[in-house]
Structure formats: structure tokens, C-alpha cells
């Protein structure tokens, strides 16, 4: 996992992030979120209890599952 500008990223407890995933600036990953391998998350994303499959890209949005 790579976190770009980590000072702008929040990752709560109970978040799982797969290998080779990139987290972009201004991203908030709330509890219960599961992210697969080789993903691209952010910038400007809020995820809570979300399930992101391997290889997916999520940008500029909010998702609460």
C-alpha cells in the first residue's frame, strides 16, 4: 500500500487495505471499509463500510454501504 500525502489521509480502525493499493490525498476511510488489491482510492473520497473489489478505482465521492 502507498499513501500519498499521508498527513491529509485518515484511516480509522477496522479498515482493510489490500496490497499494491494507492491512497491519494484528502481521503477518509471510515470503519468497516474493505479495499482489495491493486486499487486506486482518492483523491477526495469518503468511504464507510464500503467494499471495493480488486483493481477498482474510486475518485471524488462519498460512499456509505
Wavefront OBJ file of the C-alpha trace (Angstrom):
o trace
v 0.000 0.000 0.000
v 1.159 3.504 -0.828
v -0.272 6.618 0.822
v 0.388 9.903 -0.975
v 0.498 12.927 1.341
v -0.309 10.859 4.444
v -0.860 13.999 6.517
v -4.114 14.522 4.559
v -5.384 10.923 4.838
v -7.443 9.450 7.690
v -7.795 5.703 8.152
v -9.995 4.591 11.051
v -9.745 1.300 12.934
v -11.229 -1.798 11.309
v -10.223 -0.835 7.749
v -8.566 -3.417 5.496
v -6.479 -2.317 2.514
v -5.072 -4.790 0.010
v -1.554 -4.999 -1.350
v -0.428 -2.616 -4.122
v -3.274 -0.171 -3.457
v -2.612 3.575 -3.725
v -4.410 6.014 -1.408
v -4.437 9.566 -2.775
v -4.585 12.826 -0.739
v -7.688 14.034 1.093
v -9.133 10.554 1.545
v -11.092 9.368 4.594
v -11.525 5.647 5.143
v -14.033 5.013 7.923
v -14.534 1.847 9.969
v -15.706 -1.272 8.221
v -14.239 -0.414 4.818
v -12.597 -3.229 2.834
v -10.403 -2.434 -0.167
v -8.983 -5.117 -2.446
v -5.557 -5.340 -4.065
v -4.299 -3.059 -6.853
v -6.869 -0.325 -6.193
v -6.647 3.428 -6.603
v -8.594 5.377 -3.960
v -8.977 9.166 -3.997
v -8.404 11.981 -4.039
v -11.353 13.469 -2.155
v -13.072 10.214 -1.230
v -15.031 9.243 1.895
v -15.756 5.533 2.353
v -17.648 3.930 5.246
v -18.463 0.197 5.409
v -17.677 0.101 1.683
v -16.479 -2.947 -0.234
v -14.096 -2.103 -3.071
v -13.071 -5.029 -5.257
v -9.599 -5.757 -6.598
v -8.421 -3.405 -9.322
v -11.141 -0.786 -8.795
v -10.678 2.994 -8.910
v -12.713 5.351 -6.714
v -12.306 9.117 -7.084
v -14.098 12.242 -5.853
v -17.030 10.841 -3.957
v -18.779 9.558 -0.875
v -19.918 6.008 -0.340
v -21.569 4.548 2.748
v -22.734 0.966 2.309
l 1 2 3 4 5 6 7 8 9 10 11 12 13 14 15 16 17 18 19 20 21 22 23 24 25 26 27 28 29 30 31 32 33 34 35 36 37 38 39 40 41 42 43 44 45 46 47 48 49 50 51 52 53 54 55 56 57 58 59 60 61 62 63 64 65
